[in-house]
Amino acid sequence: MNIPFALVLLIPILAVWVSFALVWWTRPKNVGAINLLLAFSGAFLLALTFFELLPEVYDTGNPRHIALFVLVGILFQVFLEFFSKGAEHGHMHHELTENKFPLMLFLSLSVHALIEGVPLDGSNSMLYGIVVHKIPVALILSIFLINSQMKVRFILLFMLLFSLMTPLGSYLALNAPWVDDYGHLLTSVAIGVFLHISTIILFESSKGHSFDFRKLMVIILGIAVAYFM
């Protein structure tokens, strides 16, 4: 059974704000558990992309065109990361000042979040995939912002606008007049973004290039959960 579209718009917003509230009240120092959740989310999103999105778009369009737009999505995400510095997959390398809103970080994360919303049309599995991906990213982003030199009003404004981007992407994708003819190509771009983000999360080197058994287990768990949904 599909989820009502109003909930599709609301749930990603709640995921961001619940994550932010958790960080605000607990002020966690150890992000080890969050990194494991991030690895699970990467595996879960990657598996859902293969199980759900790729068969759907290849069934509705020219395979070469689909492949081209998937590659466009990968390259576009690489471009965004010149400005976000990897915040989409849990890396925060920015230096924020008290009186300055981090516009480039916001814009790059917002464009990424807009694209995330494109495939959300009420499908339970993809909504779960996006939310599970968004929670650890929102946790890490919240920790970074709260521990930064930014004023609280800028932090709240950042999180408010960021939380609205994925629902906005879903709304625009479903209501655009050209969606019936070209929606599968936009979804293909989203697939490319998901492939890049999830593989970076999964295959980036562990600390000291050591084997991380716990990370391997949560990756396998993420793929298994996606398969049996």
MOSULUR-V376712 format. One record per helix or strand of 2 or more residues. SS is the DSSP state (h for helix, s for strand). FROM is the first residue (numbers start at 1). TO is the last residue. If there is no record, write none. Layout:
((SS & FROM & TO) (SS & FROM & TO))
//
This chain:
((h & 5 & 26) (h & 32 & 58) (h & 63 & 84) (h & 87 & 89) (h & 103 & 116) (h & 124 & 146) (h & 152 & 175) (h & 179 & 203) (h & 207 & 209) (h & 213 & 228))
//
